[in-house]
Amino acid sequence: MCGICGIIHSDPSQDVNSEELVRMRDRMTHRGPDDAGIYIRGQAGLGQRRLSIIDVEGGHQPLSNEDGTMWIVFNGEIYNYKALQQSLMDAGHRFGTNCDTEVVIHLYEDHGTDFLEKLLGMFSFAIWDSNRDRLFVARDRLGIKPFYYFSSKERFVFASEIKSIFECYGTPREVNRECLPEYLIFRFVSGTETLFKGIKSLLPGHALVWEKGNVKVWQYWTVPTSEQGAPQTPSEALECLDHLLQTSVRRRLMSDVPLGTLNSGGIDSSLVTAYAAEMKADPINTYSVGFEEPDYDESAYASLISQRYGTNHHRLVVSSNQFARMFPVSLWYNDEPLNHANSVLISLICRLAKEKVTVLLTGEGADEVFGGYPRLWLLVLQQWFPGVLRKAMAFALSSINGHYPAKLRAFLPMPSDRALLLNASFVLPESVKTVLRMPSSFSFPFRDSIIQPGGEKKGNLVQRGLYLDLRTYLVSILHRMDKMSMAAGVEARVPFLDHELVEFAVRIPYQWKFSFPDFQTKSILKKLALKRLPREIVYRKKSGFGVPIPQWMRINDGLGRYLDLLGTKQFMNRELFHKEIVESLVEGHRSGKEDNSDLLWELINLEVWFQLFIDRVSSEKDAMELANDLLGTKPVS
């Protein structure tokens, strides 16, 4: 696990500035506190910060092939590297290390850019081929590891984190205003775009070649859309899933350093913990977050799993003030506004875990693969019932208050493609239009390309929704996990996103994932989980690692202080939002008469992001000082 970066000049006579490259590299010291290296040869420069997981003593990067004509910087883990290493040695390759990175560069020697299907794991890497003056880049299939780049006529600049790219002279630091509506609606910018103008994200399952100033990008893997190979019965599906998940967890226990699990007490992380505990001879370390607010505190469920499997469990209780202090710091590590409030919790728990472990297995990805979000029932209802009946159901809910009845009233009458597009939204476009001072016609090209008739995924509405989540929402979740864990120098691994498991699971009929009339999600996975987990864990109400944001925004010594930012001249001078509407949202929420926390969370995120990334060149220290200015200088333990 590492932070990687590089600069390639289009002009072969222009040498890379070593000081510039070192600044880029060391901006990501948190990603790799164990080692650092650079390679510069004329127009090309590569940098790397290393978190040592495999071959702790060796594995220094950048790393070259035998004759030094090809150099690589690599971020991630290749779980089948030993088998690949042996086949390469049989073919005559010589290895100077026992790390997975060296396998990748030898595969490139033999196969050029056509070897990615051989890799099992999570990765983003860049190879400089001095024989061809060519840069070859690839990102793993599901997008577990990030890769950002800026390309111009003069140069190609890349890094694991956007803040590193800004250390390169002349890189523009501008807001991508056209993407603001998408952030406010979905809390994440999909596709190749970011909230920084000109900074691109390489899509999951894609590769890139830079050669003589030209950039070529192609897709080498995608989520299967064919039902060929689907299990014939639920029993067959359960047997295959059990085998695939066991295999996936076993692969991700590969480590030369201590490891544990993030166990929230939910079904996904508990199941990963159960498999891992069965495979390890010694008790594993497990970690969970708790709250003083009982409605949000799931730690009792995590303790139940710990007792059942004899883990060394560690519980962190997070207060409103502690959350508020860590919020700007987490955002700074994230590069872009936070999509989920629990990003802060992940950051805090990973810092605690770092005291004992360097690798954490998580339950990320199960909801997207197996249909775990209750909001997907909106698509099931769209699939089952005609429009007239859905409108009648929405009318019947008109007298019921609450967040979920309101969402049902809004979604049930929608045309199916609009309901599909907005299924993962946090704020409806109509609400965003009232507050945002921009043209009212919003477009989401990447999302539209997936769901439009004749798009990448055909079939029923529910399957299309699951596919859309895998291509968009999942990527936002994985960016969050990568940035927050690496901020603490911890590697997060995601067994549910082994691509062999995903390729099987997406072919399972959706009727086996959603059960009626009890309205259960992830039905097939819950049946599997009953073999290892208590029933009260498997069938408890989903909470989604929730955070009491609505309440905390009403606490003056906590997150509520950030609402003050929305009334400042600095915020209003950005001329992005209607002053009267924002003031009304704040007043309504603080009074307790309304719950405007979804939109207010996004607005304070944007303002903190502007102050840290647009108004100035900032650091973690600046983020801490911003919190201190609002909350006072006394830290909370």
Buried (B, 14 or more C-beta within 10 A) or exposed (E): BBBBBBBBBBEEEEBBBEEBBBBBBBBBEBBBBBBBBBBBBBBBBBBBBBBBBBBBEBBBBBBBBBEEBBBBBBBBBBBBBBEBBEBBEEEEBEBEBBBBBBBBBBBBBEEEBEBBEBBBBBBBBBBBBBEBBBBBBBBBBBBBBBBBBBBEEEBBBBBBBBBBBBBBEEBEBEBBEBBBBBBBBBBBBBBBBBBBBBBBBBBBBBBBBBBEBEBEBEEBBBBBBEEEEBBEEBEEBBEBBBEBBBBBBBBBBBBBBEBBBBBBBBBBBBBBBBBBBEEBEEBBBBBBBBBEBEEBBBBEBBBBBBEBBEBEBBBBEBBBBBBBBBBBBBBBBBBBBBBBBBBBBBBBBBBBBBEEBBBBBBBBBBBBBBBBBBBBBBBBBBBEBEEEEBEEBBEEBEEEEEEEBBBBBBBBBBEBBBBBBBBBBBBBBEBBBBBBEBEEEBEBEBBEEBBEEEBBBEEBBBBBBBBBBBBBBBBBBBBBBBBBBBBBBBBBBBBBBBBEBBBBBBBBBBBBBBBEEEEBBBBBBBBBBEEBBBEEBBBBEBBEBBBBBBBBBBBEBBBBBBBEBBEEEEBBEBEBBEBEBBEBBBEBBBEEEEBBBBBBBBBBBBBBBBBBBBEEEBEBEBBBBBBBEBBEEEEBE
